Amino acid sequence: MSIITLEEYKKMTNLNVSDYDIQITELIPVIEEDILAIRNKPWDLDINYNPIHPYNIKMIAAEIIYYKINTLKGAVGLSSEHFGDYSVSYSSDLFMGYPNLISSRIKRLGRVL
């Protein structure tokens, strides 16, 4: 079960064009692996052995996809940018290739409460 689907990403970011569909679809499994690596803990499983994802993981995944697309476009280092109706700002501080703003939120998902 994916953390996020192409359709969910497009709905969350109000992206109404198909220009990035292939790229986003290819990025989803990559960012899922990156999230697990940063989290440094496997997902809990339900009784059917399906992963249980935290409620805010889709937004974090959407931010990572957005960041990856801009990285691939050579737009790294921008302080802010708009993509559809979605806008975001990043600092230059990175952890495992992602802005600390994003990676610190992922690391918090690995903590035991």
N, C-alpha and C positions, 0 to 999 in steps of 0.2 A: 504494500500500500504506500503510495507516494505521499510525501509531505505536502506537496502542492501539485496541481495539474496546470496545464497550459490555460485552460478555461478559467480556473480560479485566479491565476496570475493576471490574465487580461481583465477580468472583472474587477479585481482589487485595484489595478492601476488605470482602469478606464482606457485601456489600449484597444482601439477599434480597428486597427489595421493588421494585416497578416504578414507584414514585412519581416517580423522577427520570430514567427512561429516555429520554424525549423530550429533556429538557434536556441530559443527558449526550451523547446522540447529536448534538445541535446544537452542543455545545461542542467536540467532538473536532476538526473542521477548524479551528476558531478557535485552539485551543491549539497545534495543529501549526504554524500560521503564526507564532504568538507564539514558539514554541521556535526556529524557524528565524531569526526576527528577532533574538532574544537571542543565539543562537549565532553569527550573522553569518557563516555559511559553509554552503554547500549540503552535503547528504549525499553521501558517496561512493556510486558506483553499482556494481552487480555487472555481469557480462557481458551480462545481459539488460536493463540499464538500470533495474533496481529499486533503490530506495534501501537502503543498508546502515545500519541504525540501531545505535548503541552498545547494549551489553547492558543498561544500567541506564535506558534512556530510558523504558521503560514505567512504572517506578516514579515517575520525574520527571513524566511525563504524568499519572499518577493523582493526584499531589500537586497539580498545577495544576488539574485538574478539580475536585478537592475544594475548593481555594481559590476557584475561580470560582463554584462553587455557593454557597458561604458568602458571597461578595461580593454575589451577586445576591439572597441572602436578607437582606442588610443586617447580616451578622454580622462585618463587617470590624472589626479592632481587638481581637478576642478573642485572648487569649494562648494558649488551647488549646480544642479541641472534639473530640467523638467523633461518628463517622458510621458506623453499623454497628459492626463490630469494629475500625475504623480510627480512630486518634486522631493529632492533629498539633498542633503549637504554632508560631506565627508571631510574629516581631517586627514592629515598625512600620516598619522600614527597607525601602523598596521600590525596585526597579529595573525600569523599563518596566511598572509596575503589578503586579509580583510581589515577594514577600518576597525579600530578598537571599539567604537560605538556599537558595531554589530557583533563582533566576536565576544565582547564582555557579556552581552545579553545571552549568547549561546552558552557560554561557560556557566552562567547562573542556572541554566536548565539542568546541568549535571549535578547540582548540589542536592544532597539528601536533606529533606526537611524534617 
